[in-house]
Amino acid sequence: MQIREIEIVADRSGALYLASERALVVADLHLEKGSAFAVRGFMLPPYDTRETLHRLANVVDRYRPRCVIALGDSFHDRRAEERLGASELADLHRLQTGREWVWITGNHDPEISSQSGGRVRASVEIAGIVLRHEPAPGSVTGEIAGHLHPAARVHLGGAGLRRPCFVASRSRIVLPAFGAFTGGLNVLNEAFVPLFSHDNFEVHVLGRDGVYPVARSSLGPD
């Protein structure tokens, strides 16, 4: 996968790795989503934050990045940091040890406190590529974003499957949601129309052992 002639590794976890910058990028962790539902009386298993941080630790161990950039909606709501358990907070701080960590603010987490470590920014730019939470509508010269939780329904003969995916052009990549309790929006949804022209995007679905390109003719609606 390339953007602005820069080689980017799309990882099966849903993360991106920019090797030239040693930067690992993830989107939409939605930490403490389970506890947010519990506050409203919907009982979900309270392990989503633990699982998401475990997944993140695995991908950090694989790439050993100099910098980790989380592209917004890292916390499910404004009170999520308060509900973060001591063990999970310690795990988060361990992940940050010895590397730069950047929180990009999102619509779910417009403010992030110093408790969670790292630096907080509205966006950052690396090698001419803007990294932000919500994709800017229209054409861009280089952008990596999240927010939309892209997923693809793939039809293979008589069978079909639905998987999180990357959506990419030569100038823009939208990442799938990384969090354990996050859903996905079909890439054929009209929300993607302002971002990618009909014949100018690629879909790469997450599989158990890798990331796989899928022909647009194999995509279907939900």
Secondary structure, DSSP 8 states (H G I E B T S, - for coil): -EETTEE-EE-TTS-EEETTTTEEEE----BTHHHHHHHTT----TTHHHHHHHHHHHHHHHH--SEEEE-S--BSSTTHHHH--HHHHHHHHHHHTTSEEEEE--SS-S---GGG-SEEESEEEETTEEEESS--SS--SSEEE-SS-EEEEEEETTEEEEEEEEEE-SSEEE----STT---EETTSGGGTTTS-TTS-EEEEE-SSSEEEE-GGGEE--
